[in-house]
């Protein structure tokens, strides 16, 4: 009996040591520092709980019970409520009264292809990181504009999400790091144009507007594909599309195809995150969207994730838009 107690104790000590090592590596990987030892203790407790969730989920993944794997990400010291607070769109994404609908647009004869990946065509800039700012809507919008500008000019230019955070504000229905909408971002670019990221770099916080009038391009109008079928035809023929999803279950995504069983909501009123669909494909008979996120290249599949196609996974297909440039 004493031998069994000793073995159990050693297992517990080894487990605790392993968790502590993962914690130290997590802090190193993500540059985490805390204001006090009390705060670090609290964050370590949150990290431990999240690590257990990740490990239990991955056991199910290995058994084929879930469709994607999880890993420790920059959000591993945040509670679920804190993570949700980072996900921000400005209000329920309703289509504006002047929206150009796909079925009224001149290119409705566009055909869906078997597979599309605009990264391979050179139309997608490197993955960016919104940091602790609820600016997903700005990155989604600039990604769609970057794709259209590439198609028009043949040049890939990284555009300024920070200009949208600072300047496309309350007048346009957005609120900087506290949320916005991609269509409302296009409204600003329609009026004022948009600068390069080099000339107006990202800060991860809202600052005073510094628009100079020296813009790269302007938006003429923007189109709303109304469901996944229209979106597939649009992505195939036109390029990347800015979309809204419900991302509450994606904080620790590692790899795989997120499907309709992941506990994400598929309702329009629950959409809380702006991303960019850059293509679609199929793996082992499962069709999926290729989605560019704005949580850095270390998150997910080098900054991307895949959503199962044509099942409204995480609400995709409810709010989708792409710009037409001047």
C-alpha positions as CSV (number, residue, x, y, z in Angstrom):
1,X,0.0,0.0,0.0
2,X,2.8,2.4,0.9
3,X,4.4,1.7,-2.5
4,X,1.2,2.6,-4.3
5,X,0.9,5.9,-2.3
6,X,4.5,6.8,-3.2
7,X,3.9,6.0,-6.9
8,X,0.7,8.1,-6.9
9,X,2.5,11.0,-5.2
10,X,5.3,10.8,-7.8
11,X,2.7,10.9,-10.6
12,X,1.1,14.0,-9.1
13,X,4.5,15.7,-8.7
14,X,5.5,14.9,-12.3
15,X,2.1,16.2,-13.5
16,X,2.4,19.4,-11.6
17,X,6.0,19.8,-12.9
18,X,4.8,19.3,-16.4
19,X,2.0,21.9,-16.1
20,X,4.5,24.4,-14.6
21,X,6.9,23.8,-17.5
22,X,4.1,24.4,-19.9
23,X,3.2,27.6,-18.1
24,X,6.8,28.9,-18.3
25,X,6.9,28.0,-22.0
26,X,3.6,29.7,-22.6
27,X,4.8,33.0,-20.9
28,X,8.0,32.8,-23.0
29,X,6.3,32.1,-26.3
30,X,3.7,34.9,-25.9
31,X,5.7,37.5,-24.0
32,X,3.4,37.3,-20.9
33,X,4.1,39.4,-17.9
34,X,1.8,40.3,-15.0
35,X,1.4,43.2,-12.7
36,X,1.9,41.3,-9.5
37,X,2.5,37.8,-8.1
38,X,-1.2,37.7,-7.1
39,X,-2.2,38.4,-10.7
40,X,0.2,35.7,-12.0
41,X,-1.1,33.2,-9.5
42,X,-4.7,33.9,-10.7
43,X,-3.6,33.6,-14.4
44,X,-1.8,30.3,-13.7
45,X,-5.0,28.9,-12.2
46,X,-6.9,29.9,-15.3
47,X,-4.1,28.4,-17.5
48,X,-4.4,25.1,-15.6
49,X,-8.1,24.8,-16.2
50,X,-7.7,25.7,-19.9
51,X,-4.9,23.2,-20.3
52,X,-7.1,20.4,-18.9
53,X,-9.8,21.4,-21.4
54,X,-7.3,21.3,-24.3
55,X,-6.0,17.9,-23.2
56,X,-9.4,16.4,-22.8
57,X,-10.5,17.7,-26.1
58,X,-7.5,16.3,-27.9
59,X,-8.2,12.8,-26.4
60,X,-11.5,13.0,-28.2
61,X,-9.8,14.2,-31.4
62,X,-7.4,11.3,-31.3
63,X,-10.5,8.9,-31.0
64,X,-12.2,10.6,-33.9
65,X,-15.0,12.1,-31.8
66,X,-14.3,15.7,-32.7
67,X,-13.2,17.2,-36.0
68,X,-10.4,19.6,-34.9
69,X,-7.6,19.6,-32.4
70,X,-6.7,22.3,-29.8
71,X,-3.5,23.7,-28.5
72,X,-2.2,26.3,-26.0
73,X,-2.5,29.7,-27.6
74,X,-2.1,33.3,-26.5
75,X,-5.6,33.1,-24.9
76,X,-4.7,30.3,-22.5
77,X,-4.5,32.6,-19.5
78,X,-7.9,34.1,-20.2
79,X,-11.2,33.0,-18.9
80,X,-13.9,32.2,-21.5
81,X,-15.7,35.4,-20.5
82,X,-12.6,37.5,-21.1
83,X,-12.0,35.8,-24.5
84,X,-15.6,36.6,-25.5
85,X,-15.0,40.2,-24.5
86,X,-12.3,40.4,-27.1
87,X,-14.7,39.2,-29.9
88,X,-16.4,42.3,-31.1
89,X,-18.6,43.3,-33.9
90,X,-20.6,46.5,-33.5
91,X,-24.1,45.4,-32.9
92,X,-26.1,42.7,-34.7
93,X,-24.8,42.7,-38.3
94,X,-27.8,43.9,-40.3
95,X,-27.5,44.6,-44.0
96,X,-27.7,48.4,-44.8
97,X,-30.6,49.8,-46.7
98,X,-28.3,50.6,-49.6
99,X,-26.8,47.1,-49.8
100,X,-26.1,45.7,-53.2
101,X,-27.4,42.2,-53.1
102,X,-25.7,39.4,-55.0
103,X,-28.9,38.5,-57.0
104,X,-29.1,42.1,-58.3
105,X,-25.5,42.2,-59.4
106,X,-24.4,41.8,-63.0
107,X,-22.2,38.8,-62.5
108,X,-24.8,36.3,-61.2
109,X,-23.7,33.8,-63.8
110,X,-20.5,33.1,-61.8
111,X,-19.9,29.4,-61.4
112,X,-18.5,27.6,-58.3
113,X,-15.2,25.8,-58.8
114,X,-14.1,22.6,-57.2
115,X,-11.4,24.3,-55.1
116,X,-10.0,27.9,-54.7
117,X,-7.1,29.3,-52.8
118,X,-6.3,33.0,-53.3
119,X,-3.1,32.6,-51.4
120,X,-1.7,30.6,-54.3
121,X,-2.6,33.5,-56.6
122,X,-0.7,36.1,-54.5
123,X,-3.9,38.0,-53.5
124,X,-3.5,37.6,-49.7
125,X,-1.1,39.4,-47.4
126,X,0.6,37.7,-44.4
127,X,-1.4,36.9,-41.3
128,X,-1.7,39.9,-38.9
129,X,-2.3,40.1,-35.2
130,X,-5.0,42.4,-33.8
131,X,-3.6,41.9,-30.2
132,X,-5.8,43.0,-27.4
133,X,-8.0,45.2,-29.5
134,X,-11.4,44.3,-30.8
135,X,-10.5,45.3,-34.3
136,X,-11.2,42.0,-36.2
137,X,-13.7,44.0,-38.4
138,X,-10.9,46.3,-39.6
139,X,-8.6,43.4,-40.5
140,X,-11.4,41.5,-42.3
141,X,-12.3,44.7,-44.3
142,X,-8.7,45.5,-45.3
143,X,-8.1,41.8,-46.3
144,X,-11.0,42.0,-48.7
145,X,-9.8,45.3,-50.1
146,X,-6.3,44.0,-50.5
147,X,-7.6,41.1,-52.5
148,X,-9.6,43.3,-54.9
149,X,-6.7,45.8,-55.2
150,X,-4.4,42.9,-56.2
151,X,-6.8,41.7,-58.8
152,X,-7.1,45.2,-60.2
153,X,-3.5,46.3,-60.1
154,X,-1.5,43.0,-60.0
155,X,0.2,44.4,-56.8
156,X,-0.3,43.1,-53.3
157,X,-0.2,45.9,-50.8
158,X,-0.8,45.6,-47.1
159,X,-3.4,48.2,-46.1
160,X,-3.9,50.0,-42.8
161,X,-6.3,48.4,-40.3
162,X,-5.2,51.1,-37.8
163,X,-6.6,53.9,-40.0
164,X,-10.0,52.2,-39.8
165,X,-9.7,51.8,-36.0
166,X,-8.8,55.5,-35.6
167,X,-10.9,57.1,-38.3
168,X,-13.8,54.9,-39.4
169,X,-15.4,55.5,-36.0
170,X,-18.8,56.6,-34.6
171,X,-19.8,58.5,-37.7
172,X,-19.7,55.2,-39.5
173,X,-21.2,53.1,-36.7
174,X,-17.9,51.7,-35.5
175,X,-16.1,52.0,-32.2
176,X,-12.4,51.3,-32.7
177,X,-11.1,48.5,-30.4
178,X,-14.6,48.0,-29.1
179,X,-16.0,46.7,-32.4
180,X,-17.3,47.6,-35.8
181,X,-18.6,46.1,-39.1
182,X,-16.9,45.4,-42.4
183,X,-19.6,47.1,-44.5
184,X,-19.3,50.2,-42.3
185,X,-15.5,50.1,-42.8
186,X,-16.1,50.1,-46.6
187,X,-18.3,53.2,-46.2
188,X,-15.3,55.0,-44.8
189,X,-13.0,53.8,-47.5
190,X,-15.6,54.9,-50.1
191,X,-15.5,58.4,-48.7
192,X,-11.8,58.8,-47.7
193,X,-9.8,56.0,-49.2
194,X,-7.3,53.9,-47.3
195,X,-3.5,54.2,-46.7
196,X,-0.9,51.5,-46.6
197,X,0.0,49.7,-43.4
198,X,3.6,51.0,-43.8
199,X,2.4,54.6,-43.8
200,X,-0.2,54.1,-41.0
201,X,1.1,51.1,-38.9
202,X,-0.9,49.1,-36.5
203,X,-0.8,50.0,-32.8
204,X,-3.3,47.7,-31.2
205,X,-5.2,50.5,-29.6
206,X,-7.4,53.4,-30.7
207,X,-5.6,56.7,-31.3
208,X,-6.3,60.0,-32.9
209,X,-7.2,59.9,-36.6
210,X,-4.2,60.7,-38.8
211,X,-5.6,60.3,-42.3
212,X,-3.5,62.2,-44.8
213,X,-5.5,62.1,-48.1
214,X,-2.6,60.1,-49.6
215,X,-4.7,56.9,-50.1
216,X,-4.0,53.8,-52.2
217,X,-7.5,53.0,-53.3
218,X,-11.2,53.8,-52.7
219,X,-14.3,51.6,-52.6
220,X,-17.0,52.2,-55.1
221,X,-19.6,50.0,-53.6
222,X,-19.8,46.6,-51.9
223,X,-21.8,43.4,-52.5
224,X,-23.5,41.0,-50.1
225,X,-23.7,37.4,-51.1
226,X,-26.6,36.1,-49.0
227,X,-25.6,32.5,-48.3
228,X,-22.8,30.0,-48.6
229,X,-23.7,29.0,-52.1
230,X,-23.6,32.6,-53.4
231,X,-20.4,33.1,-51.4
232,X,-18.7,30.1,-53.0
233,X,-19.4,31.5,-56.5
234,X,-18.2,35.0,-55.3
235,X,-14.9,33.6,-53.8
236,X,-14.3,31.6,-57.0
237,X,-14.8,34.5,-59.4
238,X,-14.1,37.7,-57.4
239,X,-11.6,36.9,-54.6
240,X,-11.5,36.9,-50.8
241,X,-14.8,37.8,-48.9
242,X,-15.1,39.5,-45.5
243,X,-17.4,37.4,-43.3
244,X,-18.7,37.4,-39.8
245,X,-18.8,34.3,-37.6
246,X,-19.5,33.2,-34.1
247,X,-16.0,32.4,-32.7
248,X,-16.6,31.6,-29.1
249,X,-15.2,28.0,-29.4
250,X,-12.1,28.9,-31.5
251,X,-9.7,30.3,-28.8
252,X,-7.5,27.1,-28.7
253,X,-8.0,25.9,-32.3
254,X,-4.9,24.1,-33.6
255,X,-5.8,22.1,-36.8
256,X,-8.6,20.3,-38.5
257,X,-12.0,21.2,-39.9
258,X,-14.4,22.9,-37.5
259,X,-17.9,21.5,-38.1
260,X,-21.4,22.2,-37.0
261,X,-21.0,20.1,-33.8
262,X,-18.4,22.4,-32.2
263,X,-20.9,24.3,-30.0
264,X,-20.6,27.5,-32.0
265,X,-23.9,29.3,-32.7
266,X,-25.1,29.6,-36.3
267,X,-27.5,32.4,-35.6
268,X,-27.1,35.9,-37.1
269,X,-27.6,37.6,-33.8
270,X,-24.7,35.7,-32.2
271,X,-22.0,36.7,-34.8
272,X,-19.1,38.2,-32.9
273,X,-15.9,38.1,-35.1
274,X,-14.8,39.3,-38.5
275,X,-12.5,37.1,-40.6
276,X,-11.6,36.6,-44.3
277,X,-12.6,33.7,-46.5
278,X,-9.7,33.2,-49.0
279,X,-10.9,30.0,-50.6
280,X,-12.3,26.5,-50.1
281,X,-11.4,22.9,-50.7
282,X,-12.1,19.4,-49.6
283,X,-10.4,16.8,-47.4
284,X,-11.5,13.1,-47.1
285,X,-14.9,14.0,-48.6
286,X,-15.5,17.0,-46.2
287,X,-15.8,20.4,-47.9
288,X,-14.4,23.4,-46.0
289,X,-13.8,27.1,-46.2
290,X,-10.2,28.4,-45.8
291,X,-10.4,31.3,-43.4
292,X,-7.7,33.9,-42.6
293,X,-7.9,35.1,-39.0
294,X,-6.2,38.1,-37.3
295,X,-4.7,36.4,-34.2
296,X,-1.2,36.0,-35.5
297,X,0.6,33.3,-37.5
298,X,1.3,31.1,-34.5
299,X,-2.4,30.5,-33.9
300,X,-4.2,27.7,-35.7
301,X,-2.9,26.5,-39.1
302,X,-0.3,29.3,-39.5
303,X,-2.9,31.9,-38.7
304,X,-5.7,30.2,-40.7
305,X,-8.5,27.8,-39.8
306,X,-11.0,25.7,-41.7
307,X,-14.7,25.6,-41.3
308,X,-17.0,22.9,-42.7
309,X,-18.7,24.2,-45.8
310,X,-22.5,24.5,-46.5
311,X,-23.7,23.7,-42.9
312,X,-23.5,27.3,-41.5
313,X,-20.7,26.2,-39.2
314,X,-20.2,29.0,-36.6
315,X,-22.8,31.1,-38.4
316,X,-20.8,31.5,-41.6
317,X,-23.0,32.6,-44.5
318,X,-25.1,35.1,-42.5
319,X,-23.0,38.2,-43.1
320,X,-20.7,38.2,-46.1
321,X,-19.4,41.1,-48.2
322,X,-16.7,42.2,-50.7
323,X,-15.9,45.6,-52.1
324,X,-15.8,46.8,-55.7
325,X,-13.0,49.4,-56.1
326,X,-13.0,52.6,-58.0
